Amino acid sequence: GDMNGAMLNLRNVLRIQPSRENVVAVVGSMIESGMYKEAMYLCYDLEKDIPADPVVRRLRGNAEYCLGDYTKSSVSYAAAAELSPYDPVIWHSKGMADEARGDLESAEESYNRAVLLDLNESEYWISKAAIQEKFEDPYGAIESLNRAIELDPESIYPMVRKAAILEKAGRYEEAMYFLDLCSVTQPDNVDVALMICRVLRESGQEEKALERAQEIHNKVKSDDSAIELASCYLANGQRTGAVRIIEAAMEKSDSSSLRLALDAIEGGSSAIETEPEEFVEEVSMDDAPAAAAIAESLLAVGDYKGALRSIDRAIAIAGEETGYICIKCTILLTMGEPRTAEDLMTDAIRKDEKNPLLHEAMGDVKYHKSEYRAALQEYEKAISLGLALPEILIKKGDAQQGLGYYDRAIDSYTMAVNRDTGNLEMRLALAEKLFDRGYLSRADKQVDIILERNPGYVYAIILMARIKSNLRKDAGVSEAYDRFRICTEVTDDQNSEMIEVLERAGHDAEANRLRKVEPEKPESTKVKRDAEKVLRRAYVSRSSPTDDDFLNSLGFEGQAMEDVKRYILKDAPYGDIVPGSTEFQKQERASNEIILKLNWRDLETRPKLPLAAVFVSGSFRDVDEAKRLVSYINKAMNADVIRDDSLKMVLGRVQGTSLFEIIRACKVGVYQARQIQLLMGIQ
């Protein structure tokens, strides 16, 4: 019963081993234990530290659904679908949330997607049938239920629902046929037996219904059996008997359904209505941002009709809010309806002429219609009204290029890059425009900046090869090829593009080598998690992580053991060390911290640090990061260092000549420690 203690223990699991599997297990356990609010907040906390994960977002939606916050849960499910659009479970969950909050159209669309993604799951067909019933489409509902019955003939629920539809349509004999099948399958099911009584009563067999209802009530005295028996008495004209049954039941239960039944009888009603009104979530102003968030997620997964319906809902709740109007404009353009989008923005601008966001959206409409001059005017209007953002300058540049003003477009892109210097995609776009116009030196400078900040940016490396080829710098093309070879994530299209560049530059040998290179399959998550477990145990027990006896003691054998050993022994490739780059500074800081933590004094004789010690002492979440650091230190120890006179300022701190002493005194990493040795005249 100590829920706080349970929650703390579950969170401790993630502190010790924050793997994806543990995240899912912990959040799932919280939900199963009824800690819905804690699970929801944990999901929000986790998404700050781990990559966006569709399962975590779906679990967050589950927790919000259990809390009765159906709008929030729908937003969470939509966000999960944005990451995993082909997961039928997510779409079915979203349908349940939409149905619970009363948005039946969205629910129907979500159930339809779930069914299309998995035609063999009976639960999805049952949910679809429920929505079809609410839309008064009994034939469609029966077809869906028939499919559910076909998929799961052991379940009586779809047959009961089918019988209920037939009953409502007055087709009592057919309804009785399916109810009799259900009673044969589950003879002790009281709900089915009471439904049979109701169908008998409604079909004009009042006496038979009364007899069966009395028999059921004698066996199982419940509120439902009492109400059905009272209804049968009423159908036979015995109002006193009906009152007697309800009053007797109320002596043991004070349920609202019994009170309503008694009121109906005493009020002279000829039938007892006990069906409660369906709950529809009350619309509030808070629903507008939620509906807009759903619209953006649905737009991302290509559900344009659903996105349009959601943004219309947001506008209906909050009025013509600028952000929602602009989202609707984007949706309409994506749907291929520029004329409707233009009408929307014309009306919006007429009401608010000084709003820069509206002029930007109108510029998007004009650009979509290839009306570049009008688009340029709208973007310049947005900028003059204070929206001088880098993204607007990029759009302005695109419009200028559409008009053939190529150098002006480059100026606009340059201004955008100067305002957002860290945006490498924007800088690459500028470099490509410079290259296309023949400004090779300027393009080369932009690519150098990109690769300094992200040495593995594949598209920048390919552009580097193009630039060097046009500049007739074979050494530069070879350098680009070397950079390309060490990139770990290269698509087939990128590989083909690089091959084409190399062939045009006359580097046939390198191009042929790329043709034969097959991308290495990524290691399975299970092997990585197993390796992390082994490394932790090995570090604690001071054992070798690749020792067969040690691995056997942990339960590994056969192929599983070989996979773990191979993964641990396999080095993570590290490319060229580029002093001054962001990656360089990161690895230098990490190498300083780990060497001091491990008190690793013999770097000169043992430059390759043990992976287990680095992984555990460095508190790495991913073993690949630890392997990369080990490779960096080893590379830094064996690379030819470049002299850096700026490090002379720290020579006064040096209290020894070994690398460990320099690292500790000067607070530098391995490579810079070797640079300091070079300044000291130590080879």
ZAMARGU-4260 file (C-alpha; in steps of 0.2 Angstrom, whole numbers, plus 5000, padded with zeros to 4 digits):
<rodrens>
0) 5000/5000/5000 | 5015/5012/5000 | 5012/5020/4983 | 5025/5034/4986 | 5039/5020/4990
5) 5034/5011/4975 | 5035/5026/4964 | 5053/5030/4971 | 5058/5013/4968 | 5052/5013/4950
10) 5061/5030/4947 | 5077/5022/4955 | 5076/5009/4941 | 5078/5022/4928 | 5092/5031/4937
15) 5102/5015/4938 | 5098/5009/4920 | 5089/5021/4910 | 5086/5010/4895 | 5071/5011/4883
20) 5065/4994/4889 | 5066/5000/4907 | 5057/5016/4903 | 5042/5007/4895 | 5042/4994/4909
25) 5042/5007/4923 | 5029/5018/4916 | 5018/5003/4912 | 5020/4997/4930 | 5014/5014/4936
30) 4999/5014/4926 | 4995/4996/4931 | 4996/5001/4949 | 4984/5015/4947 | 4998/5029/4948
35) 4991/5038/4933 | 4996/5056/4937 | 5014/5050/4942 | 5016/5040/4926 | 5010/5056/4916
40) 5022/5067/4924 | 5036/5055/4923 | 5033/5054/4904 | 5034/5072/4902 | 5051/5072/4912
45) 5058/5058/4902 | 5054/5067/4885 | 5066/5081/4891 | 5081/5068/4892 | 5078/5055/4880
50) 5074/5055/4861 | 5056/5056/4856 | 5048/5039/4858 | 5031/5034/4851 | 5028/5021/4865
55) 5032/5033/4879 | 5019/5046/4871 | 5006/5032/4869 | 5009/5027/4888 | 5007/5045/4892
60) 4991/5045/4883 | 4985/5030/4892 | 4989/5038/4909 | 4979/5054/4904 | 4965/5043/4897
65) 4964/5034/4914 | 4963/5051/4923 | 4948/5056/4912 | 4957/5069/4903 | 4952/5063/4885
70) 4958/5079/4876 | 4975/5078/4882 | 4976/5059/4879 | 4971/5062/4861 | 4985/5075/4859
75) 4997/5062/4866 | 4991/5049/4854 | 4992/5060/4839 | 5010/5065/4844 | 5014/5046/4845
80) 5006/5043/4828 | 5017/5057/4821 | 5032/5047/4826 | 5025/5030/4822 | 5011/5032/4809
85) 5009/5014/4805 | 5006/5008/4822 | 4987/5002/4823 | 4988/5002/4842 | 4991/5020/4843
90) 4977/5024/4831 | 4965/5013/4840 | 4970/5022/4857 | 4967/5039/4849 | 4950/5033/4842
95) 4945/5028/4860 | 4950/5045/4867 | 4941/5055/4853 | 4925/5044/4856 | 4926/5048/4875
100) 4928/5067/4872 | 4913/5066/4859 | 4923/5069/4843 | 4915/5055/4834 | 4921/5060/4817
105) 4939/5060/4823 | 4936/5043/4832 | 4929/5036/4816 | 4944/5041/4806 | 4956/5034/4819
110) 4947/5017/4820 | 4947/5016/4801 | 4966/5019/4801 | 4968/5005/4814 | 4957/4993/4804
115) 4967/4997/4788 | 4984/4994/4797 | 4978/4978/4805 | 4963/4969/4797 | 4964/4954/4808
120) 4961/4962/4825 | 4943/4960/4831 | 4944/4974/4844 | 4947/4987/4830 | 4931/4981/4821
125) 4921/4981/4837 | 4926/4999/4840 | 4922/5004/4822 | 4905/4996/4824 | 4902/5006/4839
130) 4905/5022/4830 | 4894/5017/4815 | 4880/5013/4828 | 4882/5031/4834 | 4881/5038/4817
135) 4865/5027/4814 | 4873/5016/4801 | 4866/4999/4807 | 4871/4990/4791 | 4889/4996/4792
140) 4890/4991/4810 | 4883/4974/4807 | 4896/4971/4793 | 4910/4977/4805 | 4903/4965/4819
145) 4902/4951/4807 | 4921/4953/4803 | 4924/4953/4822 | 4914/4937/4824 | 4924/4929/4810
150) 4941/4934/4818 | 4936/4929/4836 | 4922/4916/4836 | 4924/4912/4854 | 4919/4930/4860
155) 4901/4933/4863 | 4903/4952/4864 | 4901/4956/4845 | 4886/4944/4844 | 4878/4953/4858
160) 4881/4970/4850 | 4874/4963/4834 | 4858/4956/4843 | 4856/4974/4851 | 4856/4982/4833
165) 4844/4970/4827 | 4833/4972/4842 | 4833/4991/4839 | 4828/4988/4821 | 4813/4977/4827
170) 4820/4961/4820 | 4817/4951/4835 | 4818/4934/4828 | 4836/4937/4821 | 4841/4945/4838
175) 4835/4930/4847 | 4845/4918/4836 | 4861/4927/4840 | 4857/4928/4859 | 4853/4910/4859
180) 4870/4906/4852 | 4878/4917/4865 | 4868/4908/4879 | 4874/4891/4873 | 4892/4897/4873
185) 4890/4905/4890 | 4875/4898/4899 | 4878/4907/4915 | 4880/4924/4908 | 4867/4935/4917
190) 4868/4950/4905 | 4864/4939/4890 | 4849/4931/4899 | 4842/4948/4904 | 4844/4954/4886
195) 4834/4938/4880 | 4820/4943/4893 | 4820/4961/4885 | 4819/4955/4867 | 4804/4943/4872
200) 4795/4957/4881 | 4798/4969/4866 | 4792/4956/4854 | 4775/4954/4862 | 4779/4938/4873
205) 4776/4947/4889 | 4771/4931/4899 | 4786/4921/4894 | 4798/4936/4897 | 4790/4938/4915
210) 4793/4919/4918 | 4811/4920/4913 | 4815/4936/4922 | 4808/4929/4938 | 4818/4914/4936
215) 4834/4924/4934 | 4830/4936/4948 | 4828/4922/4960 | 4845/4915/4956 | 4854/4932/4955
220) 4847/4947/4964 | 4855/4962/4956 | 4849/4979/4952 | 4848/4975/4933 | 4838/4959/4936
225) 4826/4968/4947 | 4823/4982/4934 | 4820/4969/4920 | 4808/4959/4931 | 4799/4976/4935
230) 4798/4980/4917 | 4791/4963/4913 | 4777/4966/4927 | 4773/4983/4919 | 4772/4975/4902
235) 4759/4962/4909 | 4749/4977/4917 | 4755/4973/4935 | 4761/4990/4941 | 4759/4985/4959
240) 4771/4970/4956 | 4783/4981/4948 | 4783/4993/4963 | 4785/4979/4975 | 4801/4972/4966
245) 4809/4989/4965 | 4806/4993/4983 | 4812/4976/4989 | 4828/4979/4979 | 4830/4996/4986
250) 4831/4989/5003 | 4848/4982/4999 | 4854/4995/4987 | 4852/5013/4985 | 4858/5014/4967
255) 4852/5029/4956 | 4845/5017/4943 | 4833/5009/4955 | 4827/5026/4961 | 4824/5031/4942
260) 4815/5015/4939 | 4803/5018/4954 | 4800/5036/4949 | 4795/5030/4931 | 4783/5017/4938
265) 4775/5029/4951 | 4774/5043/4937 | 4763/5032/4927 | 4776/5027/4914 | 4773/5011/4904
270) 4791/5007/4902 | 4807/5009/4912 | 4821/5019/4904 | 4838/5015/4912 | 4850/5019/4898
275) 4861/5034/4904 | 4865/5048/4893 | 4881/5047/4885 | 4895/5057/4892 | 4902/5071/4880
280) 4917/5080/4887 | 4912/5098/4889 | 4921/5110/4877 | 4933/5123/4886 | 4945/5136/4879
285) 4959/5124/4884 | 4953/5112/4870 | 4958/5125/4857 | 4977/5123/4859 | 4974/5104/4860
290) 4964/5103/4844 | 4978/5114/4836 | 4992/5102/4842 | 4982/5087/4835 | 4980/5096/4819
295) 4998/5098/4817 | 5002/5080/4821 | 4989/5074/4809 | 4996/5085/4796 | 5013/5078/4799
300) 5007/5060/4796 | 4997/5065/4780 | 4979/5064/4788 | 4974/5081/4780 | 4956/5079/4782
305) 4958/5075/4800 | 4970/5090/4802 | 4958/5101/4794 | 4943/5095/4805 | 4954/5098/4821
310) 4960/5115/4816 | 4942/5120/4812 | 4937/5114/4830 | 4951/5125/4837 | 4945/5140/4827
315) 4926/5136/4832 | 4932/5136/4851 | 4944/5151/4851 | 4938/5161/4837 | 4949/5167/4822
320) 4966/5167/4832 | 4980/5171/4820 | 4991/5155/4824 | 4976/5144/4820 | 4971/5153/4804
325) 4989/5151/4798 | 4989/5132/4802 | 4973/5130/4792 | 4981/5139/4778 | 4996/5127/4778
330) 4984/5112/4778 | 4974/5119/4764 | 4990/5122/4753 | 4996/5104/4757 | 4979/5098/4752
335) 4981/5107/4735 | 4968/5120/4738 | 4977/5136/4736 | 4961/5146/4731 | 4953/5142/4747
340) 4968/5146/4756 | 4970/5163/4747 | 4951/5167/4751 | 4955/5163/4770 | 4970/5174/4771
345) 4962/5188/4761 | 4948/5189/4773 | 4960/5187/4788 | 4971/5202/4782 | 4956/5213/4779
350) 4952/5211/4797 | 4970/5213/4803 | 4981/5222/4790 | 4995/5225/4802 | 4998/5207/4807
355) 5015/5200/4800 | 5010/5182/4802 | 4995/5184/4791 | 5006/5192/4777 | 5019/5178/4779
360) 5005/5165/4776 | 4998/5175/4761 | 5016/5175/4754 | 5016/5156/4756 | 5000/5155/4746
365) 5007/5166/4732 | 5023/5156/4732 | 5013/5140/4731 | 5004/5147/4715 | 5021/5152/4708
370) 5016/5171/4709 | 5034/5175/4715 | 5032/5194/4714 | 5016/5194/4724 | 5025/5182/4737
375) 5040/5193/4738 | 5029/5208/4742 | 5020/5199/4756 | 5036/5193/4764 | 5043/5210/4763
380) 5027/5217/4771 | 5029/5204/4785 | 5047/5209/4788 | 5043/5228/4788 | 5030/5224/4801
385) 5043/5217/4813 | 5044/5198/4808 | 5062/5199/4802 | 5065/5180/4806 | 5078/5170/4797
390) 5064/5158/4791 | 5056/5173/4783 | 5072/5179/4775 | 5074/5161/4767 | 5056/5162/4760
395) 5061/5180/4753 | 5076/5172/4745 | 5066/5158/4737 | 5054/5171/4730 | 5068/5181/4723
400) 5076/5166/4715 | 5059/5162/4707 | 5060/5179/4699 | 5078/5176/4693 | 5086/5188/4706
405) 5099/5175/4710 | 5112/5186/4719 | 5098/5195/4729 | 5092/5178/4734 | 5110/5174/4740
410) 5110/5191/4750 | 5093/5186/4759 | 5100/5168/4763 | 5116/5176/4770 | 5106/5188/4781
415) 5096/5173/4787 | 5112/5163/4791 | 5120/5178/4800 | 5104/5179/4811 | 5105/5160/4815
420) 5123/5155/4814 | 5120/5138/4822 | 5107/5132/4809 | 5118/5121/4798 | 5104/5116/4786
425) 5101/5135/4782 | 5120/5137/4780 | 5121/5122/4768 | 5107/5129/4758 | 5117/5145/4756
430) 5132/5135/4751 | 5123/5126/4738 | 5116/5143/4731 | 5134/5150/4731 | 5140/5134/4722
435) 5126/5135/4709 | 5131/5153/4705 | 5149/5149/4703 | 5155/5157/4719 | 5166/5142/4724
440) 5177/5150/4737 | 5163/5158/4746 | 5154/5141/4746 | 5169/5132/4751 | 5171/5144/4766
445) 5153/5140/4772 | 5156/5121/4770 | 5171/5122/4781 | 5161/5130/4795 | 5148/5117/4793
450) 5160/5102/4794 | 5170/5111/4809 | 5154/5110/4819 | 5147/5093/4812 | 5161/5083/4804
455) 5149/5069/4799 | 5136/5080/4790 | 5135/5069/4774 | 5127/5082/4762 | 5140/5095/4767
460) 5154/5082/4763 | 5146/5078/4746 | 5145/5097/4742 | 5163/5099/4748 | 5168/5085/4735
465) 5159/5095/4722 | 5167/5111/4726 | 5185/5104/4727 | 5182/5095/4710 | 5177/5112/4702
470) 5192/5120/4710 | 5203/5106/4703 | 5209/5102/4720 | 5211/5083/4719 | 5218/5083/4737
475) 5202/5091/4743 | 5191/5078/4734 | 5201/5064/4742 | 5199/5072/4759 | 5180/5073/4756
480) 5180/5054/4751 | 5190/5050/4767 | 5177/5060/4777 | 5163/5051/4768 | 5170/5034/4772
485) 5169/5036/4790 | 5151/5042/4791 | 5140/5029/4800 | 5123/5034/4793 | 5124/5035/4774
490) 5108/5032/4763 | 5109/5023/4746 | 5105/5039/4737 | 5119/5048/4746 | 5131/5035/4742
495) 5126/5035/4723 | 5128/5054/4723 | 5145/5053/4730 | 5150/5040/4718 | 5144/5052/4704
500) 5155/5066/4710 | 5170/5055/4712 | 5168/5048/4694 | 5167/5066/4687 | 5182/5071/4697
505) 5192/5056/4690 | 5193/5047/4706 | 5187/5030/4699 | 5196/5019/4711 | 5187/5028/4726
510) 5170/5027/4717 | 5173/5008/4714 | 5177/5006/4732 | 5161/5015/4737 | 5151/5003/4726
515) 5157/4988/4735 | 5154/4995/4752 | 5138/4988/4760 | 5131/4997/4775 | 5135/4988/4791
520) 5119/4982/4799 | 5116/4992/4816 | 5118/4982/4831 | 5102/4975/4839 | 5096/4984/4854
525) 5095/4968/4864 | 5114/4965/4861 | 5118/4982/4866 | 5108/4981/4882 | 5116/4964/4886
530) 5133/4971/4883 | 5129/4986/4895 | 5124/4973/4908 | 5140/4963/4906 | 5151/4979/4907
535) 5143/4985/4923 | 5145/4967/4932 | 5162/4966/4925 | 5167/4983/4932 | 5160/4979/4949
540) 5168/4961/4950 | 5184/4966/4942 | 5182/4953/4929 | 5185/4953/4910 | 5169/4956/4901
545) 5174/4944/4887 | 5179/4930/4898 | 5168/4914/4894 | 5166/4908/4912 | 5161/4926/4918
550) 5148/4927/4904 | 5142/4909/4908 | 5139/4915/4926 | 5128/4929/4919 | 5117/4916/4909
555) 5125/4919/4892 | 5129/4905/4881 | 5130/4900/4863 | 5126/4913/4850 | 5121/4926/4863
560) 5138/4925/4871 | 5147/4927/4855 | 5136/4942/4850 | 5140/4951/4866 | 5159/4947/4865
565) 5160/4953/4847 | 5151/4969/4851 | 5162/4973/4866 | 5178/4969/4857 | 5173/4979/4841
570) 5180/4996/4841 | 5170/5011/4837 | 5178/5020/4822 | 5184/5038/4825 | 5188/5049/4810
575) 5200/5063/4809 | 5202/5074/4824 | 5198/5092/4820 | 5205/5104/4834 | 5194/5118/4838
580) 5178/5109/4832 | 5163/5106/4844 | 5166/5088/4843 | 5184/5090/4848 | 5180/5101/4863
585) 5167/5088/4868 | 5179/5074/4867 | 5193/5083/4876 | 5182/5087/4891 | 5176/5069/4892
590) 5194/5062/4891 | 5200/5074/4904 | 5185/5069/4916 | 5187/5050/4913 | 5206/5050/4915
595) 5206/5059/4931 | 5191/5048/4938 | 5201/5032/4934 | 5217/5040/4939 | 5225/5033/4923
600) 5243/5038/4925 | 5251/5027/4912 | 5243/5034/4896 | 5259/5033/4887 | 5260/5014/4889
605) 5242/5009/4889 | 5233/5022/4878 | 5217/5011/4876 | 5207/5012/4891 | 5196/4998/4897
610) 5178/5000/4890 | 5170/4993/4906 | 5179/5006/4917 | 5175/5020/4905 | 5156/5016/4903
615) 5153/5014/4922 | 5164/5028/4929 | 5159/5040/4915 | 5140/5037/4919 | 5136/5034/4900
620) 5118/5030/4895 | 5124/5023/4879 | 5138/5011/4877 | 5142/5017/4860 | 5146/5034/4867
625) 5159/5026/4879 | 5166/5016/4865 | 5168/5032/4855 | 5177/5040/4869 | 5189/5025/4870
630) 5193/5027/4852 | 5195/5045/4853 | 5208/5044/4867 | 5217/5030/4857 | 5217/5040/4841
635) 5223/5056/4850 | 5237/5046/4858 | 5243/5040/4841 | 5239/5055/4829 | 5252/5068/4823
640) 5248/5083/4834 | 5247/5101/4827 | 5257/5114/4836 | 5245/5127/4845 | 5255/5142/4852
645) 5239/5148/4861 | 5242/5134/4874 | 5259/5143/4880 | 5248/5153/4892 | 5245/5137/4903
650) 5264/5131/4903 | 5266/5140/4920 | 5254/5127/4928 | 5263/5112/4922 | 5271/5102/4937
655) 5277/5087/4927 | 5281/5080/4910 | 5269/5065/4910 | 5252/5066/4901 | 5242/5063/4916
660) 5251/5077/4926 | 5248/5089/4912 | 5230/5084/4910 | 5227/5086/4929 | 5237/5103/4931
665) 5231/5111/4915 | 5213/5104/4914 | 5215/5099/4896 | 5211/5083/4887 | 5223/5070/4879
670) 5226/5079/4862 | 5229/5096/4870 | 5240/5088/4883 | 5251/5081/4869 | 5251/5098/4861
675) 5258/5105/4877 | 5271/5092/4877 | 5276/5097/4860 | 5278/5115/4866 | 5289/5109/4880
680) 5300/5100/4868 | 5294/5083/4873 | 5292/5071/4857
</rodrens>
